[in-house]
Structure formats: structure tokens, C-alpha cells
Amino acid sequence: MSAVCRTCGAPLSNDEIGLYKKLVSRRAEDFLCIRCLAETFSCDEALLREKIKQFKESGCMLFV
């Protein structure tokens, strides 16, 4: 079974799971989709997508 957002139930991508682990907790076992995470942090989804790109480019192993 694939992971889903704990708030809205949307299916999660590996990038969304990696972002949640990077920004919130590496030990997390449930996650938020990018939309719900943006609402939680009061920021734009575009900012979070840019952070994913930066983490990938820096070689972060959560975004392989």
C-alpha cells in the first residue's frame, strides 16, 4: 500500500515523503502532501517545490 497524506488522503510521491522527513522529522511514519505541508508552514507550494529541487541538486539522500 502506498503512503497517503494524513490530512487529505492524497497519494504521496517519494519527493513529498522526503520533503516531510527533511523539514519535519526523519523518524516520521505518516506524512503530509505538499499542499497540506504548505498550509501548515503558511507558504506557497512553489517554495516547497523549489526546496525539493535544491535538496536534490545538493545530493540529499532523501531525494534519490
PDBQT receptor file of N, H, CA, C and O in Angstrom, charges set to zero:
ATOM      1  N   MET A   1       0.844  -1.189   0.000  1.00  0.00    +0.000 N 
ATOM      2  CA  MET A   1       0.000   0.000   0.000  1.00  0.00    +0.000 C 
ATOM      3  C   MET A   1       0.885   1.248   0.000  1.00  0.00    +0.000 C 
ATOM      4  O   MET A   1       1.830   1.340   0.783  1.00  0.00    +0.000 OA
ATOM      5  N   SER A   2       0.585   2.189  -0.862  1.00  0.00    +0.000 N 
ATOM      6  H   SER A   2      -0.183   2.114  -1.498  1.00  0.00    +0.000 HD
ATOM      7  CA  SER A   2       1.373   3.405  -0.934  1.00  0.00    +0.000 C 
ATOM      8  C   SER A   2       0.939   4.388   0.146  1.00  0.00    +0.000 C 
ATOM      9  O   SER A   2      -0.170   4.308   0.675  1.00  0.00    +0.000 OA
ATOM     10  N   ALA A   3       1.831   5.307   0.458  1.00  0.00    +0.000 N 
ATOM     11  H   ALA A   3       2.732   5.372   0.028  1.00  0.00    +0.000 HD
ATOM     12  CA  ALA A   3       1.572   6.295   1.508  1.00  0.00    +0.000 C 
ATOM     13  C   ALA A   3       0.572   7.337   1.024  1.00  0.00    +0.000 C 
ATOM     14  O   ALA A   3       0.526   7.684  -0.156  1.00  0.00    +0.000 OA
ATOM     15  N   VAL A   4      -0.226   7.823   1.965  1.00  0.00    +0.000 N 
ATOM     16  H   VAL A   4      -0.189   7.540   2.924  1.00  0.00    +0.000 HD
ATOM     17  CA  VAL A   4      -1.186   8.885   1.671  1.00  0.00    +0.000 C 
ATOM     18  C   VAL A   4      -1.045   9.988   2.716  1.00  0.00    +0.000 C 
ATOM     19  O   VAL A   4      -0.579   9.751   3.831  1.00  0.00    +0.000 OA
ATOM     20  N   CYS A   5      -1.449  11.179   2.343  1.00  0.00    +0.000 N 
ATOM     21  H   CYS A   5      -1.827  11.373   1.437  1.00  0.00    +0.000 HD
ATOM     22  CA  CYS A   5      -1.428  12.332   3.246  1.00  0.00    +0.000 C 
ATOM     23  C   CYS A   5      -2.332  12.060   4.440  1.00  0.00    +0.000 C 
ATOM     24  O   CYS A   5      -3.467  11.609   4.282  1.00  0.00    +0.000 OA
ATOM     25  N   ARG A   6      -1.826  12.334   5.626  1.00  0.00    +0.000 N 
ATOM     26  H   ARG A   6      -0.904  12.700   5.754  1.00  0.00    +0.000 HD
ATOM     27  CA  ARG A   6      -2.617  12.059   6.829  1.00  0.00    +0.000 C 
ATOM     28  C   ARG A   6      -3.769  13.042   7.001  1.00  0.00    +0.000 C 
ATOM     29  O   ARG A   6      -4.688  12.778   7.777  1.00  0.00    +0.000 OA
ATOM     30  N   THR A   7      -3.738  14.169   6.294  1.00  0.00    +0.000 N 
ATOM     31  H   THR A   7      -2.992  14.384   5.665  1.00  0.00    +0.000 HD
ATOM     32  CA  THR A   7      -4.807  15.159   6.403  1.00  0.00    +0.000 C 
ATOM     33  C   THR A   7      -5.879  14.983   5.338  1.00  0.00    +0.000 C 
ATOM     34  O   THR A   7      -7.066  14.915   5.656  1.00  0.00    +0.000 OA
ATOM     35  N   CYS A   8      -5.467  14.908   4.078  1.00  0.00    +0.000 N 
ATOM     36  H   CYS A   8      -4.502  14.963   3.820  1.00  0.00    +0.000 HD
ATOM     37  CA  CYS A   8      -6.460  14.880   2.999  1.00  0.00    +0.000 C 
ATOM     38  C   CYS A   8      -6.565  13.536   2.286  1.00  0.00    +0.000 C 
ATOM     39  O   CYS A   8      -7.489  13.337   1.498  1.00  0.00    +0.000 OA
ATOM     40  N   GLY A   9      -5.654  12.621   2.540  1.00  0.00    +0.000 N 
ATOM     41  H   GLY A   9      -4.904  12.783   3.181  1.00  0.00    +0.000 HD
ATOM     42  CA  GLY A   9      -5.720  11.301   1.932  1.00  0.00    +0.000 C 
ATOM     43  C   GLY A   9      -5.163  11.209   0.525  1.00  0.00    +0.000 C 
ATOM     44  O   GLY A   9      -5.295  10.168  -0.119  1.00  0.00    +0.000 OA
ATOM     45  N   ALA A  10      -4.539  12.277   0.029  1.00  0.00    +0.000 N 
ATOM     46  H   ALA A  10      -4.432  13.123   0.553  1.00  0.00    +0.000 HD
ATOM     47  CA  ALA A  10      -3.960  12.258  -1.317  1.00  0.00    +0.000 C 
ATOM     48  C   ALA A  10      -2.756  11.308  -1.350  1.00  0.00    +0.000 C 
ATOM     49  O   ALA A  10      -2.004  11.223  -0.379  1.00  0.00    +0.000 OA
ATOM     50  N   PRO A  11      -2.575  10.593  -2.471  1.00  0.00    +0.000 N 
ATOM     51  CA  PRO A  11      -1.387   9.743  -2.589  1.00  0.00    +0.000 C 
ATOM     52  C   PRO A  11      -0.128  10.603  -2.578  1.00  0.00    +0.000 C 
ATOM     53  O   PRO A  11      -0.118  11.711  -3.115  1.00  0.00    +0.000 OA
ATOM     54  N   LEU A  12       0.931  10.087  -1.964  1.00  0.00    +0.000 N 
ATOM     55  H   LEU A  12       0.923   9.187  -1.528  1.00  0.00    +0.000 HD
ATOM     56  CA  LEU A  12       2.165  10.851  -1.813  1.00  0.00    +0.000 C 
ATOM     57  C   LEU A  12       3.253  10.358  -2.760  1.00  0.00    +0.000 C 
ATOM     58  O   LEU A  12       3.389   9.160  -3.005  1.00  0.00    +0.000 OA
ATOM     59  N   SER A  13       4.019  11.299  -3.281  1.00  0.00    +0.000 N 
ATOM     60  H   SER A  13       3.909  12.272  -3.082  1.00  0.00    +0.000 HD
ATOM     61  CA  SER A  13       5.187  10.953  -4.088  1.00  0.00    +0.000 C 
ATOM     62  C   SER A  13       6.377  10.746  -3.151  1.00  0.00    +0.000 C 
ATOM     63  O   SER A  13       6.342  11.141  -1.986  1.00  0.00    +0.000 OA
ATOM     64  N   ASN A  14       7.418  10.127  -3.673  1.00  0.00    +0.000 N 
ATOM     65  H   ASN A  14       7.447   9.805  -4.619  1.00  0.00    +0.000 HD
ATOM     66  CA  ASN A  14       8.637   9.967  -2.885  1.00  0.00    +0.000 C 
ATOM     67  C   ASN A  14       9.218  11.324  -2.500  1.00  0.00    +0.000 C 
ATOM     68  O   ASN A  14       9.768  11.476  -1.409  1.00  0.00    +0.000 OA
ATOM     69  N   ASP A  15       9.099  12.308  -3.387  1.00  0.00    +0.000 N 
ATOM     70  H   ASP A  15       8.652  12.184  -4.273  1.00  0.00    +0.000 HD
ATOM     71  CA  ASP A  15       9.602  13.653  -3.089  1.00  0.00    +0.000 C 
ATOM     72  C   ASP A  15       8.843  14.284  -1.922  1.00  0.00    +0.000 C 
ATOM     73  O   ASP A  15       9.446  14.943  -1.075  1.00  0.00    +0.000 OA
ATOM     74  N   GLU A  16       7.533  14.087  -1.874  1.00  0.00    +0.000 N 
ATOM     75  H   GLU A  16       7.043  13.552  -2.562  1.00  0.00    +0.000 HD
ATOM     76  CA  GLU A  16       6.745  14.641  -0.769  1.00  0.00    +0.000 C 
ATOM     77  C   GLU A  16       7.129  13.988   0.557  1.00  0.00    +0.000 C 
ATOM     78  O   GLU A  16       7.218  14.664   1.582  1.00  0.00    +0.000 OA
ATOM     79  N   ILE A  17       7.351  12.698   0.537  1.00  0.00    +0.000 N 
ATOM     80  H   ILE A  17       7.278  12.149  -0.296  1.00  0.00    +0.000 HD
ATOM     81  CA  ILE A  17       7.777  11.996   1.752  1.00  0.00    +0.000 C 
ATOM     82  C   ILE A  17       9.164  12.483   2.171  1.00  0.00    +0.000 C 
ATOM     83  O   ILE A  17       9.405  12.740   3.350  1.00  0.00    +0.000 OA
ATOM     84  N   GLY A  18      10.069  12.609   1.211  1.00  0.00    +0.000 N 
ATOM     85  H   GLY A  18       9.874  12.400   0.253  1.00  0.00    +0.000 HD
ATOM     86  CA  GLY A  18      11.413  13.099   1.501  1.00  0.00    +0.000 C 
ATOM     87  C   GLY A  18      11.393  14.506   2.060  1.00  0.00    +0.000 C 
ATOM     88  O   GLY A  18      12.121  14.810   3.005  1.00  0.00    +0.000 OA
ATOM     89  N   LEU A  19      10.565  15.372   1.486  1.00  0.00    +0.000 N 
ATOM     90  H   LEU A  19       9.974  15.125   0.718  1.00  0.00    +0.000 HD
ATOM     91  CA  LEU A  19      10.481  16.753   1.962  1.00  0.00    +0.000 C 
ATOM     92  C   LEU A  19       9.968  16.801   3.395  1.00  0.00    +0.000 C 
ATOM     93  O   LEU A  19      10.491  17.545   4.226  1.00  0.00    +0.000 OA
ATOM     94  N   TYR A  20       8.952  16.012   3.676  1.00  0.00    +0.000 N 
ATOM     95  H   TYR A  20       8.528  15.408   3.002  1.00  0.00    +0.000 HD
ATOM     96  CA  TYR A  20       8.411  15.981   5.039  1.00  0.00    +0.000 C 
ATOM     97  C   TYR A  20       9.485  15.524   6.023  1.00  0.00    +0.000 C 
ATOM     98  O   TYR A  20       9.651  16.110   7.092  1.00  0.00    +0.000 OA
ATOM     99  N   LYS A  21      10.203  14.479   5.652  1.00  0.00    +0.000 N 
ATOM    100  H   LYS A  21      10.068  14.003   4.784  1.00  0.00    +0.000 HD
ATOM    101  CA  LYS A  21      11.265  13.975   6.534  1.00  0.00    +0.000 C 
ATOM    102  C   LYS A  21      12.368  15.019   6.717  1.00  0.00    +0.000 C 
ATOM    103  O   LYS A  21      12.897  15.172   7.818  1.00  0.00    +0.000 OA
ATOM    104  N   LYS A  22      12.711  15.724   5.666  1.00  0.00    +0.000 N 
ATOM    105  H   LYS A  22      12.281  15.599   4.772  1.00  0.00    +0.000 HD
ATOM    106  CA  LYS A  22      13.768  16.742   5.737  1.00  0.00    +0.000 C 
ATOM    107  C   LYS A  22      13.339  17.927   6.604  1.00  0.00    +0.000 C 
ATOM    108  O   LYS A  22      14.135  18.420   7.403  1.00  0.00    +0.000 OA
ATOM    109  N   LEU A  23      12.115  18.386   6.462  1.00  0.00    +0.000 N 
ATOM    110  H   LEU A  23      11.468  17.986   5.813  1.00  0.00    +0.000 HD
ATOM    111  CA  LEU A  23      11.674  19.594   7.145  1.00  0.00    +0.000 C 
ATOM    112  C   LEU A  23      11.046  19.351   8.516  1.00  0.00    +0.000 C 
ATOM    113  O   LEU A  23      11.075  20.236   9.371  1.00  0.00    +0.000 OA
ATOM    114  N   VAL A  24      10.485  18.177   8.734  1.00  0.00    +0.000 N 
ATOM    115  H   VAL A  24      10.462  17.458   8.040  1.00  0.00    +0.000 HD
ATOM    116  CA  VAL A  24       9.727  17.937   9.969  1.00  0.00    +0.000 C 
ATOM    117  C   VAL A  24      10.418  16.917  10.856  1.00  0.00    +0.000 C 
ATOM    118  O   VAL A  24      10.821  17.243  11.973  1.00  0.00    +0.000 OA
ATOM    119  N   SER A  25      10.563  15.684  10.377  1.00  0.00    +0.000 N 
ATOM    120  H   SER A  25      10.237  15.419   9.470  1.00  0.00    +0.000 HD
ATOM    121  CA  SER A  25      11.166  14.636  11.198  1.00  0.00    +0.000 C 
ATOM    122  C   SER A  25      11.575  13.456  10.347  1.00  0.00    +0.000 C 
ATOM    123  O   SER A  25      10.760  12.913   9.601  1.00  0.00    +0.000 OA
ATOM    124  N   ARG A  26      12.820  13.057  10.450  1.00  0.00    +0.000 N 
ATOM    125  H   ARG A  26      13.482  13.499  11.055  1.00  0.00    +0.000 HD
ATOM    126  CA  ARG A  26      13.284  11.889   9.709  1.00  0.00    +0.000 C 
ATOM    127  C   ARG A  26      12.653  10.608  10.237  1.00  0.00    +0.000 C 
ATOM    128  O   ARG A  26      12.630   9.595   9.537  1.00  0.00    +0.000 OA
ATOM    129  N   ARG A  27      12.152  10.641  11.438  1.00  0.00    +0.000 N 
ATOM    130  H   ARG A  27      12.171  11.463  12.006  1.00  0.00    +0.000 HD
ATOM    131  CA  ARG A  27      11.532   9.455  12.033  1.00  0.00    +0.000 C 
ATOM    132  C   ARG A  27      10.035   9.356  11.766  1.00  0.00    +0.000 C 
ATOM    133  O   ARG A  27       9.377   8.432  12.244  1.00  0.00    +0.000 OA
ATOM    134  N   ALA A  28       9.503  10.289  11.017  1.00  0.00    +0.000 N 
ATOM    135  H   ALA A  28      10.038  11.040  10.628  1.00  0.00    +0.000 HD
ATOM    136  CA  ALA A  28       8.061  10.313  10.745  1.00  0.00    +0.000 C 
ATOM    137  C   ALA A  28       7.621   9.029  10.057  1.00  0.00    +0.000 C 
ATOM    138  O   ALA A  28       8.347   8.458   9.243  1.00  0.00    +0.000 OA
ATOM    139  N   GLU A  29       6.429   8.595  10.399  1.00  0.00    +0.000 N 
ATOM    140  H   GLU A  29       5.839   9.059  11.060  1.00  0.00    +0.000 HD
ATOM    141  CA  GLU A  29       5.842   7.423   9.762  1.00  0.00    +0.000 C 
ATOM    142  C   GLU A  29       4.552   7.771   9.021  1.00  0.00    +0.000 C 
ATOM    143  O   GLU A  29       4.025   6.954   8.266  1.00  0.00    +0.000 OA
ATOM    144  N   ASP A  30       4.050   8.981   9.239  1.00  0.00    +0.000 N 
ATOM    145  H   ASP A  30       4.478   9.645   9.852  1.00  0.00    +0.000 HD
ATOM    146  CA  ASP A  30       2.935   9.489   8.455  1.00  0.00    +0.000 C 
ATOM    147  C   ASP A  30       3.302  10.883   7.989  1.00  0.00    +0.000 C 
ATOM    148  O   ASP A  30       4.084  11.575   8.640  1.00  0.00    +0.000 OA
ATOM    149  N   PHE A  31       2.742  11.293   6.870  1.00  0.00    +0.000 N 
ATOM    150  H   PHE A  31       2.107  10.730   6.342  1.00  0.00    +0.000 HD
ATOM    151  CA  PHE A  31       3.244  12.465   6.163  1.00  0.00    +0.000 C 
ATOM    152  C   PHE A  31       2.110  13.356   5.675  1.00  0.00    +0.000 C 
ATOM    153  O   PHE A  31       0.939  12.977   5.706  1.00  0.00    +0.000 OA
ATOM    154  N   LEU A  32       2.491  14.564   5.218  1.00  0.00    +0.000 N 
ATOM    155  H   LEU A  32       3.442  14.871   5.192  1.00  0.00    +0.000 HD
ATOM    156  CA  LEU A  32       1.560  15.499   4.589  1.00  0.00    +0.000 C 
ATOM    157  C   LEU A  32       1.938  15.658   3.124  1.00  0.00    +0.000 C 
ATOM    158  O   LEU A  32       3.117  15.630   2.774  1.00  0.00    +0.000 OA
ATOM    159  N   CYS A  33       0.942  15.823   2.278  1.00  0.00    +0.000 N 
ATOM    160  H   CYS A  33      -0.016  15.846   2.562  1.00  0.00    +0.000 HD
ATOM    161  CA  CYS A  33       1.207  16.134   0.875  1.00  0.00    +0.000 C 
ATOM    162  C   CYS A  33       1.755  17.562   0.801  1.00  0.00    +0.000 C 
ATOM    163  O   CYS A  33       1.721  18.298   1.787  1.00  0.00    +0.000 OA
ATOM    164  N   ILE A  34       2.245  17.937  -0.346  1.00  0.00    +0.000 N 
ATOM    165  H   ILE A  34       2.272  17.339  -1.147  1.00  0.00    +0.000 HD
ATOM    166  CA  ILE A  34       2.863  19.253  -0.489  1.00  0.00    +0.000 C 
ATOM    167  C   ILE A  34       1.854  20.377  -0.242  1.00  0.00    +0.000 C 
ATOM    168  O   ILE A  34       2.210  21.426   0.294  1.00  0.00    +0.000 OA
ATOM    169  N   ARG A  35       0.609  20.159  -0.627  1.00  0.00    +0.000 N 
ATOM    170  H   ARG A  35       0.319  19.307  -1.063  1.00  0.00    +0.000 HD
ATOM    171  CA  ARG A  35      -0.427  21.178  -0.406  1.00  0.00    +0.000 C 
ATOM    172  C   ARG A  35      -0.686  21.373   1.086  1.00  0.00    +0.000 C 
ATOM    173  O   ARG A  35      -0.727  22.504   1.569  1.00  0.00    +0.000 OA
ATOM    174  N   CYS A  36      -0.859  20.274   1.812  1.00  0.00    +0.000 N 
ATOM    175  H   CYS A  36      -0.826  19.355   1.419  1.00  0.00    +0.000 HD
ATOM    176  CA  CYS A  36      -1.130  20.368   3.251  1.00  0.00    +0.000 C 
ATOM    177  C   CYS A  36       0.102  20.855   4.015  1.00  0.00    +0.000 C 
ATOM    178  O   CYS A  36      -0.028  21.570   5.009  1.00  0.00    +0.000 OA
ATOM    179  N   LEU A  37       1.290  20.474   3.557  1.00  0.00    +0.000 N 
ATOM    180  H   LEU A  37       1.395  19.893   2.749  1.00  0.00    +0.000 HD
ATOM    181  CA  LEU A  37       2.522  20.952   4.194  1.00  0.00    +0.000 C 
ATOM    182  C   LEU A  37       2.668  22.464   3.999  1.00  0.00    +0.000 C 
ATOM    183  O   LEU A  37       3.075  23.173   4.919  1.00  0.00    +0.000 OA
ATOM    184  N   ALA A  38       2.335  22.956   2.801  1.00  0.00    +0.000 N 
ATOM    185  H   ALA A  38       2.005  22.380   2.054  1.00  0.00    +0.000 HD
ATOM    186  CA  ALA A  38       2.384  24.400   2.539  1.00  0.00    +0.000 C 
ATOM    187  C   ALA A  38       1.410  25.140   3.444  1.00  0.00    +0.000 C 
ATOM    188  O   ALA A  38       1.735  26.208   3.961  1.00  0.00    +0.000 OA
ATOM    189  N   GLU A  39       0.227  24.586   3.638  1.00  0.00    +0.000 N 
ATOM    190  H   GLU A  39      -0.037  23.718   3.217  1.00  0.00    +0.000 HD
ATOM    191  CA  GLU A  39      -0.741  25.210   4.546  1.00  0.00    +0.000 C 
ATOM    192  C   GLU A  39      -0.207  25.230   5.974  1.00  0.00    +0.000 C 
ATOM    193  O   GLU A  39      -0.353  26.228   6.680  1.00  0.00    +0.000 OA
ATOM    194  N   THR A  40       0.407  24.135   6.399  1.00  0.00    +0.000 N 
ATOM    195  H   THR A  40       0.525  23.324   5.825  1.00  0.00    +0.000 HD
ATOM    196  CA  THR A  40       0.961  24.045   7.754  1.00  0.00    +0.000 C 
ATOM    197  C   THR A  40       2.041  25.095   7.977  1.00  0.00    +0.000 C 
ATOM    198  O   THR A  40       2.090  25.733   9.029  1.00  0.00    +0.000 OA
ATOM    199  N   PHE A  41       2.914  25.273   6.970  1.00  0.00    +0.000 N 
ATOM    200  H   PHE A  41       2.873  24.755   6.115  1.00  0.00    +0.000 HD
ATOM    201  CA  PHE A  41       4.019  26.229   7.084  1.00  0.00    +0.000 C 
ATOM    202  C   PHE A  41       3.638  27.634   6.626  1.00  0.00    +0.000 C 
ATOM    203  O   PHE A  41       4.470  28.540   6.675  1.00  0.00    +0.000 OA
ATOM    204  N   SER A  42       2.402  27.831   6.185  1.00  0.00    +0.000 N 
ATOM    205  H   SER A  42       1.726  27.096   6.146  1.00  0.00    +0.000 HD
ATOM    206  CA  SER A  42       1.935  29.127   5.676  1.00  0.00    +0.000 C 
ATOM    207  C   SER A  42       2.859  29.663   4.587  1.00  0.00    +0.000 C 
ATOM    208  O   SER A  42       3.337  30.795   4.653  1.00  0.00    +0.000 OA
ATOM    209  N   CYS A  43       3.097  28.820   3.586  1.00  0.00    +0.000 N 
ATOM    210  H   CYS A  43       2.709  27.900   3.533  1.00  0.00    +0.000 HD
ATOM    211  CA  CYS A  43       3.935  29.230   2.458  1.00  0.00    +0.000 C 
ATOM    212  C   CYS A  43       3.316  28.699   1.169  1.00  0.00    +0.000 C 
ATOM    213  O   CYS A  43       2.339  27.950   1.195  1.00  0.00    +0.000 OA
ATOM    214  N   ASP A  44       3.896  29.095   0.054  1.00  0.00    +0.000 N 
ATOM    215  H   ASP A  44       4.690  29.702   0.033  1.00  0.00    +0.000 HD
ATOM    216  CA  ASP A  44       3.419  28.646  -1.252  1.00  0.00    +0.000 C 
ATOM    217  C   ASP A  44       3.965  27.262  -1.582  1.00  0.00    +0.000 C 
ATOM    218  O   ASP A  44       5.077  26.906  -1.193  1.00  0.00    +0.000 OA
ATOM    219  N   GLU A  45       3.160  26.491  -2.305  1.00  0.00    +0.000 N 
ATOM    220  H   GLU A  45       2.257  26.781  -2.621  1.00  0.00    +0.000 HD
ATOM    221  CA  GLU A  45       3.633  25.187  -2.782  1.00  0.00    +0.000 C 
ATOM    222  C   GLU A  45       4.872  25.352  -3.654  1.00  0.00    +0.000 C 
ATOM    223  O   GLU A  45       5.760  24.500  -3.643  1.00  0.00    +0.000 OA
ATOM    224  N   ALA A  46       4.933  26.449  -4.411  1.00  0.00    +0.000 N 
ATOM    225  H   ALA A  46       4.212  27.141  -4.420  1.00  0.00    +0.000 HD
ATOM    226  CA  ALA A  46       6.074  26.687  -5.299  1.00  0.00    +0.000 C 
ATOM    227  C   ALA A  46       7.383  26.756  -4.508  1.00  0.00    +0.000 C 
ATOM    228  O   ALA A  46       8.415  26.270  -4.971  1.00  0.00    +0.000 OA
ATOM    229  N   LEU A  47       7.340  27.353  -3.330  1.00  0.00    +0.000 N 
ATOM    230  H   LEU A  47       6.502  27.748  -2.954  1.00  0.00    +0.000 HD
ATOM    231  CA  LEU A  47       8.532  27.422  -2.490  1.00  0.00    +0.000 C 
ATOM    232  C   LEU A  47       8.977  26.022  -2.085  1.00  0.00    +0.000 C 
ATOM    233  O   LEU A  47      10.169  25.716  -2.112  1.00  0.00    +0.000 OA
ATOM    234  N   LEU A  48       8.034  25.183  -1.714  1.00  0.00    +0.000 N 
ATOM    235  H   LEU A  48       7.065  25.432  -1.692  1.00  0.00    +0.000 HD
ATOM    236  CA  LEU A  48       8.384  23.820  -1.306  1.00  0.00    +0.000 C 
ATOM    237  C   LEU A  48       8.917  23.016  -2.494  1.00  0.00    +0.000 C 
ATOM    238  O   LEU A  48       9.834  22.212  -2.333  1.00  0.00    +0.000 OA
ATOM    239  N   ARG A  49       8.354  23.227  -3.674  1.00  0.00    +0.000 N 
ATOM    240  H   ARG A  49       7.608  23.881  -3.805  1.00  0.00    +0.000 HD
ATOM    241  CA  ARG A  49       8.873  22.535  -4.868  1.00  0.00    +0.000 C 
ATOM    242  C   ARG A  49      10.301  22.997  -5.180  1.00  0.00    +0.000 C 
ATOM    243  O   ARG A  49      11.135  22.203  -5.616  1.00  0.00    +0.000 OA
ATOM    244  N   GLU A  50      10.570  24.267  -4.956  1.00  0.00    +0.000 N 
ATOM    245  H   GLU A  50       9.893  24.912  -4.601  1.00  0.00    +0.000 HD
ATOM    246  CA  GLU A  50      11.926  24.786  -5.152  1.00  0.00    +0.000 C 
ATOM    247  C   GLU A  50      12.886  24.155  -4.139  1.00  0.00    +0.000 C 
ATOM    248  O   GLU A  50      14.025  23.837  -4.478  1.00  0.00    +0.000 OA
ATOM    249  N   LYS A  51      12.424  23.976  -2.897  1.00  0.00    +0.000 N 
ATOM    250  H   LYS A  51      11.498  24.234  -2.622  1.00  0.00    +0.000 HD
ATOM    251  CA  LYS A  51      13.263  23.339  -1.872  1.00  0.00    +0.000 C 
ATOM    252  C   LYS A  51      13.577  21.895  -2.264  1.00  0.00    +0.000 C 
ATOM    253  O   LYS A  51      14.702  21.435  -2.065  1.00  0.00    +0.000 OA
ATOM    254  N   ILE A  52      12.601  21.178  -2.818  1.00  0.00    +0.000 N 
ATOM    255  H   ILE A  52      11.688  21.552  -2.980  1.00  0.00    +0.000 HD
ATOM    256  CA  ILE A  52      12.849  19.813  -3.278  1.00  0.00    +0.000 C 
ATOM    257  C   ILE A  52      13.951  19.818  -4.327  1.00  0.00    +0.000 C 
ATOM    258  O   ILE A  52      14.871  19.002  -4.282  1.00  0.00    +0.000 OA
ATOM    259  N   LYS A  53      13.848  20.749  -5.274  1.00  0.00    +0.000 N 
ATOM    260  H   LYS A  53      13.100  21.412  -5.311  1.00  0.00    +0.000 HD
ATOM    261  CA  LYS A  53      14.860  20.856  -6.334  1.00  0.00    +0.000 C 
ATOM    262  C   LYS A  53      16.238  21.133  -5.743  1.00  0.00    +0.000 C 
ATOM    263  O   LYS A  53      17.224  20.520  -6.153  1.00  0.00    +0.000 OA
ATOM    264  N   GLN A  54      16.311  22.048  -4.786  1.00  0.00    +0.000 N 
ATOM    265  H   GLN A  54      15.510  22.546  -4.453  1.00  0.00    +0.000 HD
ATOM    266  CA  GLN A  54      17.591  22.375  -4.146  1.00  0.00    +0.000 C 
ATOM    267  C   GLN A  54      18.167  21.175  -3.401  1.00  0.00    +0.000 C 
ATOM    268  O   GLN A  54      19.363  20.900  -3.493  1.00  0.00    +0.000 OA
ATOM    269  N   PHE A  55      17.320  20.461  -2.663  1.00  0.00    +0.000 N 
ATOM    270  H   PHE A  55      16.348  20.684  -2.588  1.00  0.00    +0.000 HD
ATOM    271  CA  PHE A  55      17.793  19.299  -1.916  1.00  0.00    +0.000 C 
ATOM    272  C   PHE A  55      18.302  18.216  -2.864  1.00  0.00    +0.000 C 
ATOM    273  O   PHE A  55      19.316  17.576  -2.587  1.00  0.00    +0.000 OA
ATOM    274  N   LYS A  56      17.604  18.006  -3.979  1.00  0.00    +0.000 N 
ATOM    275  H   LYS A  56      16.780  18.525  -4.204  1.00  0.00    +0.000 HD
ATOM    276  CA  LYS A  56      18.051  17.022  -4.967  1.00  0.00    +0.000 C 
ATOM    277  C   LYS A  56      19.407  17.414  -5.544  1.00  0.00    +0.000 C 
ATOM    278  O   LYS A  56      20.313  16.588  -5.657  1.00  0.00    +0.000 OA
ATOM    279  N   GLU A  57      19.529  18.689  -5.907  1.00  0.00    +0.000 N 
ATOM    280  H   GLU A  57      18.793  19.360  -5.816  1.00  0.00    +0.000 HD
ATOM    281  CA  GLU A  57      20.780  19.169  -6.502  1.00  0.00    +0.000 C 
ATOM    282  C   GLU A  57      21.947  19.099  -5.528  1.00  0.00    +0.000 C 
ATOM    283  O   GLU A  57      23.097  18.947  -5.940  1.00  0.00    +0.000 OA
ATOM    284  N   SER A  58      21.650  19.210  -4.233  1.00  0.00    +0.000 N 
ATOM    285  H   SER A  58      20.716  19.333  -3.899  1.00  0.00    +0.000 HD
ATOM    286  CA  SER A  58      22.728  19.153  -3.232  1.00  0.00    +0.000 C 
ATOM    287  C   SER A  58      23.113  17.718  -2.889  1.00  0.00    +0.000 C 
ATOM    288  O   SER A  58      24.075  17.482  -2.157  1.00  0.00    +0.000 OA
ATOM    289  N   GLY A  59      22.343  16.746  -3.432  1.00  0.00    +0.000 N 
ATOM    290  H   GLY A  59      21.562  16.938  -4.026  1.00  0.00    +0.000 HD
ATOM    291  CA  GLY A  59      22.673  15.347  -3.222  1.00  0.00    +0.000 C 
ATOM    292  C   GLY A  59      22.054  14.718  -1.977  1.00  0.00    +0.000 C 
ATOM    293  O   GLY A  59      22.504  13.662  -1.534  1.00  0.00    +0.000 OA
ATOM    294  N   CYS A  60      21.037  15.346  -1.411  1.00  0.00    +0.000 N 
ATOM    295  H   CYS A  60      20.671  16.205  -1.771  1.00  0.00    +0.000 HD
ATOM    296  CA  CYS A  60      20.376  14.805  -0.233  1.00  0.00    +0.000 C 
ATOM    297  C   CYS A  60      19.826  13.410  -0.546  1.00  0.00    +0.000 C 
ATOM    298  O   CYS A  60      19.111  13.228  -1.531  1.00  0.00    +0.000 OA
ATOM    299  N   MET A  61      20.158  12.443   0.282  1.00  0.00    +0.000 N 
ATOM    300  H   MET A  61      20.739  12.591   1.082  1.00  0.00    +0.000 HD
ATOM    301  CA  MET A  61      19.776  11.059   0.058  1.00  0.00    +0.000 C 
ATOM    302  C   MET A  61      18.271  10.804   0.253  1.00  0.00    +0.000 C 
ATOM    303  O   MET A  61      17.785   9.731  -0.106  1.00  0.00    +0.000 OA
ATOM    304  N   LEU A  62      17.546  11.746   0.799  1.00  0.00    +0.000 N 
ATOM    305  H   LEU A  62      17.941  12.617   1.090  1.00  0.00    +0.000 HD
ATOM    306  CA  LEU A  62      16.100  11.592   0.932  1.00  0.00    +0.000 C 
ATOM    307  C   LEU A  62      15.381  11.797  -0.404  1.00  0.00    +0.000 C 
ATOM    308  O   LEU A  62      14.188  11.514  -0.519  1.00  0.00    +0.000 OA
ATOM    309  N   PHE A  63      16.097  12.285  -1.401  1.00  0.00    +0.000 N 
ATOM    310  H   PHE A  63      17.066  12.515  -1.308  1.00  0.00    +0.000 HD
ATOM    311  CA  PHE A  63      15.513  12.608  -2.705  1.00  0.00    +0.000 C 
ATOM    312  C   PHE A  63      16.195  11.867  -3.840  1.00  0.00    +0.000 C 
ATOM    313  O   PHE A  63      16.510  12.464  -4.870  1.00  0.00    +0.000 OA
ATOM    314  N   VAL A  64      16.427  10.572  -3.666  1.00  0.00    +0.000 N 
ATOM    315  H   VAL A  64      16.171  10.087  -2.830  1.00  0.00    +0.000 HD
ATOM    316  CA  VAL A  64      17.106   9.785  -4.693  1.00  0.00    +0.000 C 
ATOM    317  C   VAL A  64      16.103   9.281  -5.703  1.00  0.00    +0.000 C 
ATOM    318  O   VAL A  64      16.477   8.594  -6.654  1.00  0.00    +0.000 OA
TER     319      VAL A  64
